[in-house]
Amino acid sequence: MSDEPARWSADEALEQLYAAHWRELVRLAVLLLRDVGAAEEVVQDAFVAVHGRWDRIRDPAKALAYLRQSVVNRSRSALRHRAVVQRHLASQPPPTTAAPADERSLVADRRAAVLDAMRALPERQREVLALRHYLDLSEAEIADALGISRGAVKSHASRGSARLRELLASYLEESS
């Protein structure tokens, strides 16, 4: 098989992309959704969508960027759906049994604090920071994945990092 994606069939291309990038895309979705099962579903749906549209992709070399953008967009949709479900559940009477005490380790607490702080960021800042720090993408790759300029990537990264430092500083003060 050739190493040039333009000559690959949809099956060959997606097989290669899946093998090389599945974990990275799931990590991205987990950072945005905070739910491994939902993240895996979002990524799987993105691969299925790309497979179905392979013949319409003008530049197959950009298929990974298309997949990333699809994962981000599908994560946004899942978050909107989750918000609707949570509003509906909030209108229901509370359960009568109390949840058991949570006994997470210090590492798990820190991880949860970082994820909570990420969730507190505006959507675009959260997406830029997740792509930059967890997938180690360049500004150009982030701009392509999100459909924004490189300058916007820099701005969102700067503002998001500053806000994240503020949010985590209050966590560190509380845990001391």
C-alpha positions as CSV (number, residue, x, y, z in Angstrom):
1,M,0.0,0.0,0.0
2,S,1.2,3.5,-0.8
3,D,2.1,6.0,1.9
4,E,0.2,8.7,0.1
5,P,-3.3,9.2,1.5
6,A,-4.7,10.6,-1.8
7,R,-4.5,7.1,-3.3
8,W,-6.0,5.2,-0.4
9,S,-9.6,4.0,-0.4
10,A,-11.8,5.1,2.5
11,D,-11.3,1.8,4.3
12,E,-7.5,2.0,3.9
13,A,-7.3,5.7,4.9
14,L,-9.5,5.3,8.0
15,E,-7.7,2.1,9.1
16,Q,-4.4,4.1,9.0
17,L,-5.9,7.1,10.7
18,Y,-7.6,5.0,13.4
19,A,-4.4,3.1,14.2
20,A,-2.3,6.2,14.5
21,H,-4.7,8.7,16.1
22,W,-7.6,7.0,17.9
23,R,-6.1,7.4,21.4
24,E,-5.2,11.1,20.8
25,L,-8.7,11.9,19.6
26,V,-10.3,10.1,22.5
27,R,-8.0,12.0,24.9
28,L,-9.2,15.3,23.3
29,A,-12.8,14.3,23.6
30,V,-12.3,13.2,27.2
31,L,-10.9,16.6,28.1
32,L,-13.8,18.3,26.6
33,L,-16.5,15.9,27.8
34,R,-15.0,14.4,31.0
35,D,-16.6,11.1,30.1
36,V,-14.6,8.3,28.6
37,G,-17.6,6.4,27.2
38,A,-19.1,9.6,25.6
39,A,-15.6,10.5,24.3
40,E,-15.2,7.1,22.6
41,E,-18.6,7.4,21.0
42,V,-17.9,10.9,19.7
43,V,-14.6,9.8,18.2
44,Q,-16.2,6.7,16.6
45,D,-19.0,8.8,15.1
46,A,-16.3,11.2,13.7
47,F,-14.5,8.3,12.0
48,V,-17.8,7.0,10.6
49,A,-18.7,10.4,9.2
50,V,-15.2,10.8,7.6
51,H,-15.5,7.3,6.1
52,G,-18.9,8.2,4.6
53,R,-17.6,11.4,3.1
54,W,-14.1,10.3,2.0
55,D,-14.9,10.7,-1.7
56,R,-15.8,14.4,-1.0
57,I,-12.6,15.3,1.0
58,R,-10.7,17.5,-1.4
59,D,-7.3,17.0,0.3
60,P,-7.0,13.6,2.0
61,A,-3.8,14.7,3.7
62,K,-6.0,17.0,5.8
63,A,-8.2,14.2,6.9
64,L,-6.7,14.2,10.4
65,A,-7.5,17.9,10.8
66,Y,-11.0,17.2,9.6
67,L,-11.3,14.4,12.2
68,R,-10.1,16.7,15.0
69,Q,-12.6,19.4,14.0
70,S,-15.3,16.8,13.8
71,V,-14.4,15.5,17.3
72,V,-14.5,19.1,18.7
73,N,-17.9,19.8,17.1
74,R,-19.4,16.5,18.2
75,S,-18.1,17.1,21.7
76,R,-19.8,20.5,21.7
77,S,-23.1,18.8,20.6
78,A,-22.8,16.2,23.3
79,L,-22.2,18.9,25.9
80,R,-25.3,20.8,24.7
81,H,-27.3,17.6,25.0
82,R,-25.9,16.9,28.4
83,A,-26.9,20.4,29.6
84,V,-30.5,19.8,28.4
85,V,-30.6,16.4,30.2
86,Q,-29.1,18.0,33.4
87,R,-31.7,20.8,33.3
88,H,-34.4,18.2,33.0
89,L,-33.0,16.1,35.9
90,A,-32.6,19.2,38.0
91,S,-36.4,19.8,37.7
92,Q,-37.0,16.3,39.1
93,P,-37.2,15.7,42.9
94,P,-33.9,14.7,44.5
95,P,-33.3,11.0,45.3
96,T,-34.0,9.9,48.9
97,T,-30.7,8.1,49.5
98,A,-27.4,9.9,50.0
99,A,-24.4,9.1,47.9
100,P,-21.5,7.3,49.6
101,A,-18.5,9.3,50.7
102,D,-15.9,9.8,48.0
103,E,-12.5,8.4,48.8
104,R,-10.3,9.5,45.8
105,S,-6.6,9.8,46.2
106,L,-4.7,13.1,46.2
107,V,-3.7,12.5,42.5
108,A,-7.3,12.0,41.5
109,D,-8.3,15.1,43.4
110,R,-5.7,17.2,41.6
111,R,-6.8,15.7,38.2
112,A,-10.4,16.5,39.0
113,A,-9.4,20.1,40.0
114,V,-7.7,20.6,36.7
115,L,-10.6,19.2,34.8
116,D,-13.0,21.3,36.8
117,A,-10.9,24.4,36.1
118,M,-10.8,23.5,32.4
119,R,-14.6,23.2,32.4
120,A,-14.9,26.6,34.0
121,L,-13.1,28.2,31.0
122,P,-15.0,29.5,28.1
123,E,-15.5,26.9,25.4
124,R,-13.0,28.2,22.9
125,Q,-10.2,28.6,25.5
126,R,-10.8,25.1,26.8
127,E,-10.6,23.7,23.3
128,V,-7.4,25.6,22.5
129,L,-5.7,24.5,25.7
130,A,-6.8,20.9,25.3
131,L,-5.4,20.8,21.8
132,R,-2.2,22.5,22.7
133,H,-1.3,20.8,26.0
134,Y,-2.9,17.4,25.7
135,L,-2.4,16.7,22.0
136,D,0.7,18.9,21.7
137,L,-0.6,20.5,18.4
138,S,1.0,23.5,16.9
139,E,-0.8,26.8,16.6
140,A,-1.4,26.2,12.9
141,E,-2.9,22.7,13.6
142,I,-5.1,24.1,16.3
143,A,-6.3,26.9,14.0
144,D,-7.1,24.3,11.3
145,A,-8.9,22.1,13.8
146,L,-11.1,24.9,15.2
147,G,-11.5,26.9,12.0
148,I,-9.9,30.1,13.6
149,S,-6.9,32.2,12.9
150,R,-3.5,31.6,14.5
151,G,-3.8,35.0,16.2
152,A,-7.0,33.8,17.8
153,V,-5.3,30.6,18.9
154,K,-2.6,32.7,20.7
155,S,-5.2,35.0,22.3
156,H,-7.4,32.1,23.5
157,A,-4.3,30.2,24.8
158,S,-3.0,33.2,26.7
159,R,-6.3,34.1,28.3
160,G,-7.2,30.5,29.1
161,S,-3.8,29.9,30.7
162,A,-4.1,33.0,32.8
163,R,-7.6,32.0,34.0
164,L,-6.6,28.5,34.6
165,R,-3.7,29.7,36.9
166,E,-6.2,31.8,38.8
167,L,-8.7,28.9,39.2
168,L,-6.0,26.4,40.3
169,A,-4.4,28.9,42.7
170,S,-7.7,29.0,44.7
171,Y,-7.7,25.1,44.6
172,L,-4.1,25.0,46.0
173,E,-5.1,27.5,48.8
174,E,-8.1,25.3,49.7
175,S,-6.1,22.1,49.8
176,S,-3.3,23.6,52.0
